[in-house]
């Protein structure tokens, strides 16, 4: 059995990516963590054909990561009113 077809490897990867998101909040690692967790869960459940094909596994990971990022971005992104705009220069007097 190859390492990329083991469900727990994907779950460990998801955990590491989630920890990386906490350490370096870039709001992108969480999408990758969700994608890895989704692939790990799919391998655990036994989705047919997923464990036997590396390209299919990577495609599922990429699609799940993109969908998770698209869903999480509006919830975790910059909200209106958070950016401070300055009307005048402090050197103008």
Contact map, one row per residue, 1 for C-alpha under 8 A:
111011000000000000000000000000000000000000000000000000000000000000000000000000000000000000000
111111000000000000000000000000000000000000000000000000000000000000000000000000000000000000000
111111001000000000000000000000000000000000000000000000000000000000000000000000000000000000000
011111101100000000000000000000000000000000000000001001000000000000000000000000000000000000000
111111100000000000000000000000000000000000100000011101000000000000000000000000000000000000000
111111111100000000000000000000000000000100100000001000000000000000000000000000000000000000000
000111111110000000000000000000000000001111110000000000000000000000000000000000000000000000000
000001111111000000000000000000000000000100000000000000000000000000000000000000000000000000000
001101111111100000000000000000000000000100000000000000000000000000000000000000000000000000000
000101111111110000000000000000000001101100000000000000000000000000000000000000000000000000000
000000111111111000000000000000000001100110000000000000000000000000000000000000000000000000000
000000011111111100000000000000000000000000000000000000000000000000000000000000000000000000000
000000001111111110000000000000001001100000000000000000000000000000000000000000000000000000000
000000000111111111000000000000011111100000000000000000000000000000000000000000000000000000000
000000000011111111100000000000001000000000000000000000000000000000000000000000000000000000000
000000000001111111110000000000001000000000000000000000000000000000000000000000000000000000000
000000000000111111111000000011011000000000000000000000000000000000000000000000000000000000000
000000000000011111111100000011001000000000000000000000000000000000000000000000000000000000000
000000000000001111111110000000000000000000000000000000000000000000000000000000000000000000000
000000000000000111111111100010000000000000000000000000000000000000000000000000000000000000000
000000000000000011111111111111000000000000000000000000000000000000000000000000000000000000000
000000000000000001111111100000000000000000000000000000000000000000000000000000000000000000000
000000000000000000111111100000000000000000000000000000000000000000000000000000000000000000000
000000000000000000011111110000000000000000000000000000000000000000000000000000000000000000000
000000000000000000011111111010000000000000000000000000000000000000000000000000000000000000000
000000000000000000001001111110000000000000000000000000000000000000000000000000000000000000000
000000000000000000001000111111100000000000000000000000000000000000000000100110000000000000000
000000000000000000001000011111110000000000000000000000000000000000001000000000000000000000000
000000000000000011011000111111111000000000000000000000000000000000000000000000000000000000000
000000000000000011001000001111111100000000000000000000000000000000001000000000000000000000000
000000000000000000000000001111111110000000000000000000000000000011111001000000000000000000000
000000000000010010000000000111111111000000000000000000000000100011011000000000000000000000000
000000000000111111000000000011111111100000000000000000000000000010000000000000000000000000000
000000000000010000000000000001111111110000000000000000000000000110010000000000000000000000000
000000000000010000000000000000111111111000000000000000000001111111010000000000000000000000000
000000000110110000000000000000011111111100000000000000000000100110000000000000000000000000000
000000000110110000000000000000001111111110000000000000000000000000000000000000000000000000000
000000000000000000000000000000000111111111000000000000000000100100000000000000000000000000000
000000100100000000000000000000000011111111100000000000001001100000000000000000000000000000000
000001111110000000000000000000000001111111110000000000000000000000000000000000000000000000000
000000100010000000000000000000000000111111111000000000000000000000000000000000000000000000000
000000100000000000000000000000000000011111111110010000000000000000000000000000000000000000000
000011100000000000000000000000000000001111111110011000000000000000000000000000000000000000000
000000100000000000000000000000000000000111111100000000000000000000000000000000000000000000000
000000000000000000000000000000000000000011111110000000000000000000000000000000000000000000000
000000000000000000000000000000000000000001111111011000000000000000000000000000000000000000000
000000000000000000000000000000000000000001101111111000000000000000000000000000000000000000000
000000000000000000000000000000000000000000000111111000000000000000000000000000000000000000000
000000000000000000000000000000000000000000000011111110000000000000000000000000000000000000000
000010000000000000000000000000000000000001100111111111011000000000000000000000000000000000000
000111000000000000000000000000000000000000100111111111001000000000000000000000000000000000000
000010000000000000000000000000000000000000000000111111000000000000000000000000000000000000000
000000000000000000000000000000000000000000000000111111111000000000000000000000000000000000000
000110000000000000000000000000000000000000000000011111111100000000000000000000000000000000000
000000000000000000000000000000000000000000000000000011111110000000000000000000000000000000000
000000000000000000000000000000000000000000000000010011111111000000000000000000000000000000000
000000000000000000000000000000000000001000000000011011111111100000000000000000000000000000000
000000000000000000000000000000000000000000000000000001111111110000000000000000000000000000000
000000000000000000000000000000000000000000000000000000111111111000000000000000000000000000000
000000000000000000000000000000000010001000000000000000011111111100000000000000000000000000000
000000000000000000000000000000010011011000000000000000001111111110000000000000000000000000000
000000000000000000000000000000000010000000000000000000000111111111000000000000000000000000000
000000000000000000000000000000000010000000000000000000000011111111100000000000000000000000000
000000000000000000000000000000000111010000000000000000000001111111110000000000000000000000000
000000000000000000000000000000111111000000000000000000000000111111111000000000000000000000000
000000000000000000000000000000110010000000000000000000000000011111111100000000000000000000000
000000000000000000000000000000100000000000000000000000000000001111111110000000000000000000000
000000000000000000000000000000110110000000000000000000000000000111111111000000000000000000000
000000000000000000000000000101110000000000000000000000000000000011111111100000000000000000000
000000000000000000000000000000000000000000000000000000000000000001111111110000000000000000000
000000000000000000000000000000000000000000000000000000000000000000111111111000000000000000000
000000000000000000000000000000100000000000000000000000000000000000011111111110000000000000000
000000000000000000000000001000000000000000000000000000000000000000001111111110000000000000000
000000000000000000000000000000000000000000000000000000000000000000000111111111000000000000000
000000000000000000000000000000000000000000000000000000000000000000000011111110000000000000000
000000000000000000000000001000000000000000000000000000000000000000000001111111000000000000000
000000000000000000000000001000000000000000000000000000000000000000000001111111100000000000000
000000000000000000000000000000000000000000000000000000000000000000000000010111110100000000000
000000000000000000000000000000000000000000000000000000000000000000000000000011111100000000000
000000000000000000000000000000000000000000000000000000000000000000000000000001111110000000000
000000000000000000000000000000000000000000000000000000000000000000000000000000111111000000000
000000000000000000000000000000000000000000000000000000000000000000000000000001111111000000000
000000000000000000000000000000000000000000000000000000000000000000000000000000011111100000000
000000000000000000000000000000000000000000000000000000000000000000000000000000001111110000000
000000000000000000000000000000000000000000000000000000000000000000000000000000000011111000000
000000000000000000000000000000000000000000000000000000000000000000000000000000000001111110000
000000000000000000000000000000000000000000000000000000000000000000000000000000000000111110000
000000000000000000000000000000000000000000000000000000000000000000000000000000000000011111010
000000000000000000000000000000000000000000000000000000000000000000000000000000000000011111110
000000000000000000000000000000000000000000000000000000000000000000000000000000000000000111111
000000000000000000000000000000000000000000000000000000000000000000000000000000000000000011111
000000000000000000000000000000000000000000000000000000000000000000000000000000000000000111111
000000000000000000000000000000000000000000000000000000000000000000000000000000000000000001111
